[in-house]
Each structure stands twice: as structure tokens, then as C-alpha cells.
Amino acid sequence: MLEYSDFIAYLLVAMKILLIVVSVIFIISGLDDLFIDLYFIIRSFYRRWFVLPKHTPLSEKDLRSKPEQPIAVYLPAWDESAVIRPMLENTIKTLDYDNYYLFIGAYPNDVATQEEVAKISAKHKNVHCIVCPHDGPTNKADCLNWINLGIRQFEKENNLHFNIFVMQDCEDVIHPLCYRIFNYLIPRKDMIQLPVLSLKTPWYQFTGGHYIDEFAQGHYKDIVVREHLNRSIPAAGTGCAFSRRAIDCVGDTNENQVFSLNSLTEDYDFGFRLKEHGFKQIFVKFSMKREVTIKCFWTGKPKQKVIDEYVCIREYFPAKFGAAVKQKSRWVIGIVFQGWANLGWKGGVSTKYMLFRDRKALITNLANVLAYLIVFTIVGLWIFTSINPDAYHFPAILEKGSWLWYLILINIVFLITRIVLRAFCVQRLYGWQQAFLSFPRMIWGNVINFLATCRAIKLYVKYLVTGKSIAWDKTDHHYPTESELAAVSHASPEPSIKNMIKPQVS
């Protein structure tokens, strides 16, 4: 029978092995992140002092100077009856663009969504429902492909020719000037991705709030470096526009299947396919000055403040723990497993590097929580021996001055850097309160990512064993109420010098 002391000894050996493995993973990932951070910092200073002073800021007048091209908007909608009508109403009311058509893809067995769309299309001639020929859910790519076929049929019947194709989601709050930017840059560019950011959540909602931190870091810093290094970006599935030639080329080379049916993240896949065909892609980060009234953090009194309002897409991400795990497991399956299967490791050094950054999440998501396990074990044993001074004292897992000791010290420096830079990105977009909350939310986010990765592994192994396709495992969406929309209402877009848009284009 295994004695207590023997069990502890085996546990400590296992913890030491695990500590070595986790430390090596963290040092590799930390060096990778440090490179991106340094690249972003150096590039930002270079642009501020040597690039931007040579260029005149782009104004709203410049955006309006180009005639409006017809835009077709993809809106895949499975079981979206709760949000589709308010989303369409708000989009039509606030968009500073006229020549666009909204094509909503629904399913025969989702009558509720069709009825909600019909209420809007009865009042607005630019809203159209395209019903897929089979019951849902299939997957998002399948719905998008049927929307694409419906758009082509609409063009023939109405003698129209769309030059721009935009992907949106049913929970999007779209900045009024988004389509002006698409219109201004296409056809010079073939793919344009705008920032996608989370709407603010109450401080105590750590699940919804951790999306604030991840998307702030990703779309304020990481994707800017990615676009500059690789001249390519993965589409985010919303807030992205494509030129006609890009859509036609991909469809012509894939039997009219514009979006890959073999991926749950067809948007991510699509960006890499455009890269293969040599199309020009760009991530656009524009901001416009806006004066707002806020409450002083210390006194609670209202005060005026000028902020940078980004021309972007905002939305509420899942606030429930289970829904967040469900959504992120879909991302892991699409980006890591299906991305590896469909895209392999094709491309140059920079492309392979970006694929590594995307796929390392499979390991780091697990390692983060395993590190917590090590810490809890060590702390637990320390508490036990402190309470029981006569208990047997085992050798320390980590010896001061050893190579592992110094490796962990380096990892601690990397961790502090990660915390500071994430807080910086959050502060730039959301203010100091959200920046301070980003650290505890990082811990909570690691737990979500760990469980999402475990679920993704389980689902993908099941797919490999059974061969049954993974269906559209979507999450329920929440669209802002009228009062919430009023709180995030954008500045009125007027062609004046006062409302200037500062180009911060990657």
C-alpha cells in the first residue's frame, strides 16, 4: 500500500517534471511575444516621428469625395430572431452610406428569423432574405456560399454589379463611417479588415470582460505587426470587405465555393487563400476626435474629455462562462486543427511564423492552467508543513541558483511585460478602470481558454473517429438595448474640419 510520504514524493517528482515542461513552453512563447512587442514599439515610434508628419490627415471630406460603389453585405443568420431586427434597424439608421444592400442568409427550419427579416425588408428595399435550400444548422461557410449565390442571382435580376462585398455578424454595432472606408480603399486594396472590439461590460463580468482585453491587444497591437510583417491578415469574420476580383478569383478556383466548407473559421481560412493569390490586404485603424462627457474617477463629477473614437465594429461577446468556452472551442478547432489540415505550413518564413503564433495556443492554453496547478501544489505543501512543523520536509522542487531558477525568473519578466502591454492596449481603448481589471481577467481568461481547448480536442478527435462534420456550434447573441446604444453612440459624421480622421493605418 502506497504510504502518504511516498505519494507526496511521487507528486513532487511529477510537479518538477511538469515545471520544467511548462517553463520551456513559456520561454519559447515569451520570446515570440517579446519580438512582437518590440516590433510594435519601435514601429510606433518610427511612424510617429518619421512617417505621419509627412502626410496630411485623412478627413471625412476625403472619404466622401469618392462616389459610392454598390456594396453587398453578407449576414449569415442561424437562429438569430432575437437580435437580427434591432441590428438591421440600427445599421440602416446609423450608417453614413446609401448604396448598400443587406443579404441575410436564413434556413427553412428557422421561420422566426425569416419573419424578423421580413418585417424590415417590407420597409427597406435594400434588405433581402436568402433562404438556404436545406435545414440548418450546417456551418457558417455553407450559409455564406448560399448568400453569395443569392447575390449573383439578385445582380442578374436587377442589372446590378457589386464592387465590394462585406462580411458582418448579426450582433454587430457598425460605426457610421465603416463603409466609407471600404469604398475609399477598394479596388486599390482587395481585403480590408477594420478593428473588432468588445462593447464595455460591467466590471464584475469577468467572462464578457476578458474579450475586451484579448481583442484590445489583438486589434490594437498584434494584428498591426502581423500585417506589416506578412502583408497578410486573417479576416475576423466581421468588419471586413473584399474586392469583386478577390471574391471571383477564389470562387473560380474552388468550384464556386468562395468560403471553405472544411473550416469552422472560414474567415481565417479566407485571408490565407487571398494571400496565396497575391491579393493586397490591409488592416485599417482609423480614429476620429470626439468630445464626450465622463464622470471623474475620483470626484464623480462630470467633465469633458476628447477621445479617439475608432472606426470599427463593436459587439457584445458571451457573458456566460459556458457560452464563452463553447465559442472559443470553435475558434481553436477552426484555427488550429482545421487550419493545420487545410493550410498546412505553406508560404514563406513570415507566413509560417504567423501560423506558429496562431497554433501555439493549443499548447499555451493548456500550459497556463498547468502552471496554476503547480503553484497551488507548492503553496498547499508549504501551508501544510507550516501548520505541521513535525511533518516530513521534502526537498524543494526549485533550487535557488539552478538553471530552472533563472529560467523561471526570465518567464516572470515576460509575464510582467505581457500584463503591462495588455493593460496599455486596454487603456488606450477603454480607459484606466478597464486597464486595471485586465490582470485578474487574464487569469479568468486562461481558465476559459484551457477548457475551450480541452473541448476542442474532444470534438476534433470525435470528428476524426466518426468522420461526421462538426456543425455550426454557434453561441446565443445579445444586441445592445436602446439605452446601451445611446451610451456608445458615435459622433455625428459631418464633413467638417473639426471631425478629422487621423490615419493610423498599418
C-alpha positions as CSV (number, residue, x, y, z in Angstrom):
1,M,0.0,0.0,0.0
2,L,1.3,3.4,-1.0
3,E,2.2,5.4,2.1
4,Y,1.5,9.1,2.4
5,S,5.1,10.2,2.3
6,D,5.7,8.1,-0.9
7,F,2.6,9.7,-2.5
8,I,4.0,13.2,-1.8
9,A,7.4,12.2,-3.1
10,Y,5.9,10.9,-6.4
11,L,3.8,14.1,-6.6
12,L,6.8,16.3,-6.2
13,V,8.7,14.5,-8.9
14,A,5.7,14.8,-11.2
15,M,5.4,18.5,-10.4
16,K,9.2,19.1,-11.1
17,I,8.9,17.4,-14.5
18,L,5.8,19.5,-15.2
19,L,7.5,22.6,-14.1
20,I,10.4,22.0,-16.5
21,V,8.0,21.4,-19.4
22,V,5.8,24.4,-18.7
23,S,8.9,26.7,-18.2
24,V,10.3,25.7,-21.6
25,I,6.9,26.3,-23.2
26,F,6.7,29.7,-21.6
27,I,10.2,30.8,-22.6
28,I,9.5,29.9,-26.2
29,S,6.2,31.7,-26.2
30,G,7.6,34.6,-24.2
31,L,10.4,35.2,-26.8
32,D,7.8,35.1,-29.5
33,D,5.6,37.7,-27.8
34,L,8.6,39.8,-26.9
35,F,9.5,40.1,-30.5
36,I,6.0,41.2,-31.5
37,D,6.0,43.8,-28.6
38,L,9.4,45.2,-29.5
39,Y,8.4,45.4,-33.2
40,F,5.2,47.3,-32.3
41,I,7.0,49.7,-30.0
42,I,9.8,50.5,-32.5
43,R,7.4,50.8,-35.4
44,S,5.1,53.1,-33.5
45,F,7.9,55.5,-32.6
46,Y,9.2,55.4,-36.1
47,R,5.8,56.2,-37.6
48,R,5.1,58.9,-35.1
49,W,8.4,60.8,-35.8
50,F,9.2,60.0,-39.4
51,V,6.1,58.9,-41.3
52,L,3.0,60.7,-40.0
53,P,4.4,64.2,-40.1
54,K,4.9,63.8,-43.9
55,H,1.2,63.0,-44.5
56,T,-1.9,65.1,-44.3
57,P,-4.6,63.5,-42.1
58,L,-7.5,62.0,-44.0
59,S,-10.7,63.9,-43.4
60,E,-14.4,62.9,-43.8
61,K,-14.5,65.2,-46.8
62,D,-11.8,63.0,-48.4
63,L,-13.9,59.9,-47.7
64,R,-17.0,61.5,-49.3
65,S,-15.1,62.7,-52.3
66,K,-15.2,59.2,-53.9
67,P,-18.6,58.2,-55.4
68,E,-20.3,55.4,-53.6
69,Q,-19.8,52.0,-55.1
70,P,-22.5,49.4,-54.7
71,I,-21.8,47.2,-51.6
72,A,-23.3,43.7,-50.9
73,V,-23.3,42.7,-47.3
74,Y,-23.2,39.0,-46.1
75,L,-25.2,38.4,-43.0
76,P,-25.4,34.7,-42.1
77,A,-28.2,34.1,-39.6
78,W,-29.0,30.8,-37.9
79,D,-31.4,31.1,-35.0
80,E,-30.9,34.9,-34.8
81,S,-34.5,36.1,-34.4
82,A,-33.7,37.7,-31.0
83,V,-31.1,40.1,-32.5
84,I,-31.5,40.4,-36.3
85,R,-34.2,43.0,-36.3
86,P,-32.6,45.5,-33.9
87,M,-29.3,45.0,-35.6
88,L,-30.8,45.8,-39.1
89,E,-32.7,48.8,-37.8
90,N,-29.7,50.3,-36.1
91,T,-27.5,49.7,-39.1
92,I,-29.9,51.3,-41.5
93,K,-30.4,54.2,-39.2
94,T,-26.8,55.0,-38.4
95,L,-24.7,54.0,-41.5
96,D,-23.4,57.0,-43.4
97,Y,-23.7,55.3,-46.7
98,D,-26.6,54.8,-49.1
99,N,-25.5,52.4,-51.9
100,Y,-25.5,49.1,-50.0
101,Y,-27.7,46.0,-49.8
102,L,-28.1,43.6,-46.9
103,F,-28.4,39.9,-47.7
104,I,-29.4,37.8,-44.8
105,G,-28.9,34.1,-45.1
106,A,-31.6,32.1,-43.2
107,Y,-32.7,28.4,-43.1
108,P,-36.1,26.8,-43.9
109,N,-36.4,25.4,-40.4
110,D,-35.8,28.9,-38.8
111,V,-39.0,30.6,-39.6
112,A,-38.6,33.1,-36.7
113,T,-35.5,34.6,-38.2
114,Q,-37.2,34.9,-41.6
115,E,-40.2,36.6,-40.1
116,E,-38.0,39.2,-38.3
117,V,-36.1,39.9,-41.6
118,A,-39.4,40.2,-43.5
119,K,-40.6,43.0,-41.1
120,I,-37.5,45.0,-42.1
121,S,-37.5,44.2,-45.8
122,A,-41.1,45.4,-46.0
123,K,-39.9,48.9,-45.0
124,H,-36.5,48.9,-46.6
125,K,-35.8,47.8,-50.2
126,N,-32.2,47.2,-49.6
127,V,-32.8,44.3,-47.1
128,H,-33.2,40.8,-48.7
129,C,-33.6,37.4,-47.2
130,I,-31.9,34.4,-48.9
131,V,-33.2,31.1,-47.7
132,C,-30.7,28.2,-47.9
133,P,-32.1,25.1,-49.7
134,H,-31.6,22.8,-46.7
135,D,-32.3,22.9,-43.0
136,G,-29.8,24.3,-40.6
137,P,-27.5,24.5,-39.0
138,T,-24.9,23.4,-41.5
139,N,-21.9,25.7,-40.9
140,K,-21.3,29.4,-41.5
141,A,-19.3,28.9,-44.6
142,D,-22.2,27.0,-46.2
143,C,-24.6,29.8,-45.4
144,L,-22.2,32.4,-46.8
145,N,-21.8,30.4,-50.0
146,W,-25.6,30.3,-50.5
147,I,-25.8,34.1,-49.7
148,N,-23.1,34.6,-52.4
149,L,-25.2,32.6,-55.0
150,G,-28.3,34.6,-54.0
151,I,-26.4,37.9,-54.5
152,R,-25.3,36.8,-58.0
153,Q,-28.9,36.0,-58.8
154,F,-30.0,39.4,-57.5
155,E,-27.5,41.1,-59.7
156,K,-28.9,39.4,-62.8
157,E,-32.5,40.2,-61.9
158,N,-31.8,43.8,-61.1
159,N,-29.0,44.6,-63.6
160,L,-26.6,45.4,-60.7
161,H,-22.9,44.8,-60.3
162,F,-21.4,44.9,-56.8
163,N,-17.9,46.0,-56.5
164,I,-17.5,45.5,-52.7
165,F,-18.5,42.5,-50.6
166,V,-18.7,42.9,-46.8
167,M,-18.9,40.3,-44.0
168,Q,-20.9,41.2,-40.9
169,D,-22.4,39.4,-38.0
170,C,-25.9,39.7,-36.6
171,E,-24.7,41.2,-33.3
172,D,-22.6,44.0,-34.9
173,V,-22.7,47.7,-34.0
174,I,-21.2,49.2,-37.1
175,H,-19.5,52.6,-37.0
176,P,-21.2,55.1,-39.4
177,L,-18.0,55.6,-41.4
178,C,-17.0,51.9,-41.9
179,Y,-18.4,51.6,-45.4
180,R,-17.0,54.9,-46.4
181,I,-13.5,53.5,-45.7
182,F,-14.3,50.3,-47.7
183,N,-15.5,52.5,-50.6
184,Y,-12.4,54.7,-50.4
185,L,-9.8,51.9,-50.4
186,I,-11.4,49.4,-52.8
187,P,-10.3,48.5,-55.5
188,R,-6.8,49.7,-54.6
189,K,-6.9,47.0,-51.9
190,D,-8.6,43.6,-52.2
191,M,-9.2,43.0,-48.5
192,I,-9.8,45.5,-45.7
193,Q,-10.1,44.5,-42.1
194,L,-11.3,47.0,-39.5
195,P,-10.8,46.6,-35.8
196,V,-13.4,44.4,-34.0
197,L,-13.8,45.4,-30.3
198,S,-16.0,44.4,-27.4
199,L,-18.6,46.7,-26.0
200,K,-17.9,47.7,-22.4
201,T,-19.2,45.3,-19.8
202,P,-19.8,45.9,-16.0
203,W,-16.6,45.5,-14.0
204,Y,-17.8,42.3,-12.3
205,Q,-18.5,40.4,-15.6
206,F,-15.1,38.8,-16.0
207,T,-16.2,36.4,-18.7
208,G,-17.5,39.1,-21.1
209,G,-14.8,41.5,-19.9
210,H,-11.9,39.2,-20.8
211,Y,-12.9,39.6,-24.5
212,I,-12.2,43.4,-24.0
213,D,-8.6,42.6,-23.1
214,E,-7.9,40.0,-25.8
215,F,-9.4,42.0,-28.7
216,A,-7.8,45.2,-27.5
217,Q,-4.4,43.6,-27.5
218,G,-5.1,41.7,-30.8
219,H,-6.5,44.6,-32.8
220,Y,-4.6,47.5,-31.3
221,K,-1.1,45.9,-31.4
222,D,-0.7,42.3,-32.6
223,I,-2.6,42.4,-35.9
224,V,-0.8,45.7,-36.8
225,V,2.5,43.9,-36.6
226,R,1.2,40.9,-38.4
227,E,0.0,43.0,-41.4
228,H,3.4,44.8,-41.6
229,L,5.5,41.6,-41.3
230,N,3.5,39.3,-43.6
231,R,1.5,41.7,-45.8
232,S,-1.5,39.4,-45.0
233,I,-4.1,39.2,-42.2
234,P,-6.7,36.6,-41.3
235,A,-10.3,38.0,-41.8
236,A,-12.1,38.4,-38.5
237,G,-15.5,37.3,-39.9
238,T,-16.9,40.7,-39.5
239,G,-15.9,44.3,-40.3
240,C,-14.0,43.0,-43.4
241,A,-14.5,43.9,-47.0
242,F,-13.4,42.2,-50.2
243,S,-13.0,43.4,-53.8
244,R,-15.0,41.8,-56.5
245,R,-11.9,40.4,-58.1
246,A,-10.9,38.7,-54.9
247,I,-14.3,37.0,-54.4
248,D,-14.5,36.0,-58.1
249,C,-10.9,34.6,-58.2
250,V,-11.4,32.4,-55.1
251,G,-14.8,31.2,-56.3
252,D,-13.5,30.4,-59.8
253,T,-10.6,28.3,-58.4
254,N,-12.8,26.4,-56.0
255,E,-15.9,25.3,-57.9
256,N,-17.9,28.5,-56.9
257,Q,-17.3,27.7,-53.2
258,V,-16.0,31.0,-52.1
259,F,-15.8,30.0,-48.4
260,S,-14.3,26.7,-47.3
261,L,-16.8,24.2,-46.0
262,N,-14.0,22.3,-44.2
263,S,-13.5,25.0,-41.6
264,L,-15.4,26.5,-38.7
265,T,-13.4,29.7,-39.1
266,E,-13.9,30.2,-42.8
267,D,-12.9,33.9,-42.4
268,Y,-9.5,33.0,-41.1
269,D,-9.0,30.5,-43.9
270,F,-10.2,33.0,-46.5
271,G,-7.4,35.5,-45.6
272,F,-4.7,32.9,-46.2
273,R,-6.3,31.9,-49.5
274,L,-6.2,35.6,-50.7
275,K,-2.5,35.7,-49.7
276,E,-1.8,32.7,-51.9
277,H,-3.4,34.5,-54.9
278,G,-1.3,37.6,-54.2
279,F,-4.2,40.0,-53.3
280,K,-3.5,43.1,-51.4
281,Q,-4.7,43.0,-47.8
282,I,-4.6,45.8,-45.2
283,F,-5.7,46.3,-41.6
284,V,-7.1,49.8,-41.1
285,K,-7.0,51.6,-37.8
286,F,-8.6,55.0,-38.1
287,S,-9.7,57.2,-35.2
288,M,-11.6,60.5,-35.1
289,K,-11.5,63.0,-32.4
290,R,-14.7,63.2,-30.3
291,E,-15.6,65.2,-27.2
292,V,-17.5,63.2,-24.6
293,T,-18.8,63.8,-21.1
294,I,-17.5,61.4,-18.5
295,K,-17.5,61.1,-14.7
296,C,-14.3,61.9,-12.9
297,F,-12.9,58.7,-11.3
298,W,-12.0,60.5,-8.1
299,T,-14.9,63.0,-7.6
300,G,-17.7,61.5,-9.6
301,K,-18.4,64.9,-11.2
302,P,-19.0,65.2,-15.0
303,K,-16.2,66.6,-17.1
304,Q,-15.4,67.0,-20.8
305,K,-12.8,64.8,-22.4
306,V,-11.5,64.5,-26.0
307,I,-11.2,60.8,-27.0
308,D,-10.1,58.9,-30.1
309,E,-13.2,57.2,-31.5
310,Y,-12.1,54.3,-33.6
311,V,-14.0,53.5,-36.8
312,C,-14.6,49.8,-36.0
313,I,-17.1,47.1,-35.3
314,R,-18.3,46.7,-31.7
315,E,-20.4,43.9,-30.2
316,Y,-21.2,42.0,-27.0
317,F,-19.3,38.8,-26.7
318,P,-20.7,35.9,-24.5
319,A,-21.0,36.9,-20.8
320,K,-21.8,33.4,-19.6
321,F,-18.9,31.0,-18.9
322,G,-20.3,28.0,-20.8
323,A,-21.1,30.1,-23.9
324,A,-17.5,31.6,-23.9
325,V,-16.0,28.1,-23.7
326,K,-18.3,26.9,-26.5
327,Q,-17.4,29.9,-28.7
328,K,-13.6,29.6,-28.2
329,S,-13.6,25.9,-28.7
330,R,-14.9,26.6,-32.2
331,W,-12.1,29.0,-32.8
332,V,-9.5,26.5,-31.6
333,I,-10.9,23.8,-33.9
334,G,-11.0,26.1,-36.9
335,I,-7.7,27.9,-36.5
336,V,-5.6,25.2,-35.0
337,F,-6.9,21.8,-36.2
338,Q,-8.7,22.6,-39.4
339,G,-6.2,25.3,-40.2
340,W,-3.4,22.8,-39.9
341,A,-5.3,20.2,-42.0
342,N,-6.4,22.7,-44.8
343,L,-3.5,25.1,-44.9
344,G,-0.6,23.1,-43.7
345,W,2.6,25.1,-43.3
346,K,2.6,26.7,-46.8
347,G,4.1,30.1,-47.5
348,G,7.3,32.0,-46.7
349,V,9.0,32.4,-43.4
350,S,6.8,35.2,-42.2
351,T,3.6,33.2,-43.1
352,K,4.9,30.1,-41.3
353,Y,5.8,32.3,-38.3
354,M,2.2,33.6,-38.2
355,L,0.8,30.1,-38.4
356,F,3.1,29.1,-35.5
357,R,1.7,32.1,-33.4
358,D,-1.9,31.0,-34.2
359,R,-1.3,27.3,-33.4
360,K,0.8,27.7,-30.3
361,A,-2.4,28.4,-28.5
362,L,-3.1,24.7,-28.5
363,I,-0.1,24.3,-26.1
364,T,0.0,27.6,-24.2
365,N,-3.7,27.4,-23.4
366,L,-3.1,24.2,-21.6
367,A,0.2,25.2,-20.1
368,N,-1.2,28.3,-18.4
369,V,-3.6,26.3,-16.2
370,L,-1.0,23.6,-15.6
371,A,1.2,26.4,-14.2
372,Y,-1.6,27.3,-11.8
373,L,-1.7,23.6,-10.7
374,I,2.0,23.7,-9.9
375,V,1.6,26.9,-7.9
376,F,-1.3,25.5,-5.9
377,T,0.5,22.3,-5.2
378,I,3.6,24.1,-3.9
379,V,1.6,26.6,-1.8
380,G,-0.5,23.8,-0.4
381,L,2.5,21.8,0.7
382,W,4.1,24.9,2.2
383,I,0.9,25.6,4.2
384,F,0.8,22.0,5.4
385,T,4.3,22.0,6.6
386,S,3.9,25.4,8.3
387,I,0.9,24.1,10.2
388,N,2.6,20.8,11.0
389,P,6.2,21.6,11.8
390,D,6.9,18.0,12.8
391,A,5.9,16.7,9.3
392,Y,8.5,15.3,7.0
393,H,10.2,18.1,4.9
394,F,10.7,17.1,1.3
395,P,13.4,18.6,-0.9
396,A,12.4,21.8,-2.7
397,I,11.1,21.5,-6.2
398,L,13.0,24.6,-7.3
399,E,16.5,25.3,-6.0
400,K,17.8,28.8,-6.0
401,G,20.7,29.4,-8.4
402,S,19.8,26.4,-10.7
403,W,19.2,26.8,-14.4
404,L,15.5,26.3,-13.8
405,W,15.5,29.1,-11.2
406,Y,16.9,31.6,-13.8
407,L,14.5,30.3,-16.5
408,I,11.6,31.0,-14.2
409,L,12.9,34.5,-13.4
410,I,13.0,35.2,-17.1
411,N,9.5,33.9,-17.5
412,I,8.3,36.2,-14.7
413,V,9.8,39.2,-16.5
414,F,7.9,38.1,-19.7
415,L,4.7,37.7,-17.7
416,I,5.1,41.2,-16.2
417,T,5.7,42.6,-19.8
418,R,2.6,40.8,-21.0
419,I,0.5,42.2,-18.2
420,V,1.7,45.8,-18.7
421,L,1.4,45.8,-22.5
422,R,-2.1,44.3,-22.4
423,A,-3.1,46.9,-19.9
424,F,-1.7,49.6,-22.1
425,C,-3.7,48.4,-25.1
426,V,-6.9,48.3,-23.0
427,Q,-6.2,51.7,-21.5
428,R,-5.8,53.2,-25.0
429,L,-9.2,52.0,-26.0
430,Y,-11.3,51.8,-22.8
431,G,-9.6,53.8,-20.1
432,W,-7.8,53.1,-16.8
433,Q,-10.6,51.2,-15.0
434,Q,-10.7,48.5,-17.6
435,A,-6.9,48.5,-17.8
436,F,-6.6,47.7,-14.1
437,L,-9.2,44.9,-14.5
438,S,-7.3,43.3,-17.3
439,F,-4.9,41.5,-15.0
440,P,-7.5,39.5,-12.9
441,R,-9.4,38.9,-16.1
442,M,-6.3,37.4,-17.7
443,I,-6.3,34.7,-15.1
444,W,-10.0,34.0,-15.7
445,G,-9.5,34.1,-19.4
446,N,-6.8,31.5,-19.1
447,V,-9.3,29.1,-17.4
448,I,-11.8,29.7,-20.2
449,N,-9.1,29.1,-22.9
450,F,-8.0,25.9,-21.1
451,L,-11.5,24.4,-21.0
452,A,-12.2,25.6,-24.6
453,T,-9.0,23.8,-25.8
454,C,-9.9,20.6,-24.0
455,R,-13.4,20.7,-25.5
456,A,-11.9,21.4,-29.0
457,I,-9.6,18.4,-28.7
458,K,-12.5,16.2,-27.7
459,L,-14.7,17.4,-30.6
460,Y,-12.0,17.1,-33.2
461,V,-11.0,13.6,-32.0
462,K,-14.6,12.6,-32.3
463,Y,-14.7,14.0,-35.9
464,L,-11.6,12.0,-36.8
465,V,-13.1,8.8,-35.4
466,T,-16.6,9.2,-36.8
467,G,-16.0,11.3,-39.9
468,K,-19.1,13.3,-39.1
469,S,-18.7,17.0,-39.8
470,I,-18.7,19.5,-36.9
471,A,-21.9,21.5,-37.3
472,W,-22.3,25.3,-36.7
473,D,-21.9,25.3,-33.0
474,K,-22.9,29.0,-32.6
475,T,-23.5,30.9,-29.4
476,D,-26.5,33.0,-28.4
477,H,-26.1,36.7,-29.1
478,H,-27.2,39.8,-27.3
479,Y,-27.7,43.1,-29.1
480,P,-27.5,46.3,-27.2
481,T,-30.7,48.0,-25.9
482,E,-31.6,51.5,-27.0
483,S,-30.1,52.9,-23.8
484,E,-26.9,50.9,-24.3
485,L,-26.7,52.1,-27.9
486,A,-27.1,55.7,-26.8
487,A,-24.2,55.2,-24.4
488,V,-21.9,54.2,-27.2
489,S,-23.4,56.4,-29.9
490,H,-20.8,57.6,-32.4
491,A,-20.1,61.2,-33.3
492,S,-22.3,62.6,-36.0
493,P,-20.3,62.2,-39.2
494,E,-20.2,65.7,-40.7
495,P,-17.8,66.9,-43.5
496,S,-16.0,69.4,-41.3
497,I,-12.5,70.2,-40.3
498,K,-13.5,69.6,-36.6
499,N,-14.2,65.9,-37.1
500,M,-10.9,64.8,-38.6
501,I,-10.0,61.2,-39.0
502,K,-6.4,60.5,-38.1
503,P,-4.8,57.9,-40.3
504,Q,-3.2,55.2,-38.2
505,V,-3.1,52.7,-41.0
506,S,-0.9,49.7,-40.6
